[in-house]
Amino acid sequence: MKYLCLLFILFISIHRSAAQQTLTPVQLVSFVGHHAPGIGAVLTWQSSRETNNAYFDVQRTVDFNTFKTLGRVAGKGTTDVLTDYTFTDTAMPEGLSYYRLVQVDTNGKQYFYLSIAIFHGDDTPPPPLRITPSPVENLMNLDLANGERVSEASVYNMKGYLLQKTTAPVSNVSLLPTGVYIVNVLTTTGQTLKLRFMKQ
């Protein structure tokens, strides 16, 4: 069994939306993961730019209350060359686990990147689209299964009016009033996925 659960989880500064303007010393291109039978959770990520990057800590949680640091991967210092990283969690528990990267500068400053979800369990396939957290407060994470990636995501109200559009897997919906909305996701392979979500 090999499930690709959400691929892109980028820090909010990577994209050009209003909530993603903060510059960070590492610009992630992708953060992907899947469960490999007999191996564990295989995580890979790629950066396009690094400035004084000492290392990444890989952390896991199952409840978003406590994150456990699993290991450390050395950074490349300062570079503007595409760099690939990988880490394997050989002790992944059954069920749904969430993984995040904590990037640490050479001066000790930390930057936390949003989490990805990976499922380890029976043969029930994960849903093609999940929205986390639920209900949504400020940032809405679009988790796509089977290696899909977000090409475009549009948020509509229940009357069908388009409210906002983005090409990022993380959307800032903090300005939306409390209520129920619909997100329409076009994937890079041409699939269209639609899901309701609650904005708190």
Rosetta blueprint (number, residue, H / E / L):
1 M L
2 K L
3 Y E
4 L E
5 C E
6 L L
7 L L
8 F L
9 I L
10 L L
11 F L
12 I L
13 S L
14 I L
15 H L
16 R L
17 S L
18 A L
19 A L
20 Q L
21 Q L
22 T L
23 L L
24 T L
25 P L
26 V E
27 Q E
28 L E
29 V E
30 S E
31 F E
32 V E
33 G E
34 H E
35 H E
36 A E
37 P L
38 G L
39 I L
40 G E
41 A E
42 V E
43 L E
44 T E
45 W E
46 Q E
47 S E
48 S E
49 R E
50 E E
51 T E
52 N E
53 N E
54 A E
55 Y E
56 F E
57 D E
58 V E
59 Q E
60 R E
61 T E
62 V L
63 D L
64 F L
65 N L
66 T L
67 F L
68 K E
69 T E
70 L E
71 G E
72 R E
73 V E
74 A E
75 G E
76 K E
77 G E
78 T E
79 T E
80 D L
81 V L
82 L L
83 T E
84 D E
85 Y E
86 T E
87 F E
88 T E
89 D E
90 T L
91 A L
92 M L
93 P L
94 E L
95 G E
96 L E
97 S E
98 Y E
99 Y E
100 R E
101 L E
102 V E
103 Q E
104 V E
105 D E
106 T L
107 N L
108 G L
109 K L
110 Q E
111 Y E
112 F E
113 Y L
114 L L
115 S L
116 I E
117 A E
118 I E
119 F E
120 H E
121 G L
122 D L
123 D L
124 T L
125 P L
126 P L
127 P L
128 P L
129 L E
130 R E
131 I E
132 T E
133 P L
134 S L
135 P L
136 V E
137 E L
138 N L
139 L E
140 M E
141 N E
142 L E
143 D E
144 L E
145 A L
146 N L
147 G L
148 E L
149 R L
150 V E
151 S E
152 E E
153 A E
154 S E
155 V E
156 Y E
157 N L
158 M L
159 K L
160 G L
161 Y L
162 L E
163 L E
164 Q E
165 K E
166 T E
167 T L
168 A L
169 P L
170 V E
171 S E
172 N E
173 V L
174 S L
175 L L
176 L L
177 P L
178 T L
179 G E
180 V E
181 Y E
182 I E
183 V E
184 N E
185 V E
186 L E
187 T E
188 T L
189 T L
190 G L
191 Q L
192 T E
193 L E
194 K E
195 L E
196 R E
197 F E
198 M E
199 K E
200 Q L
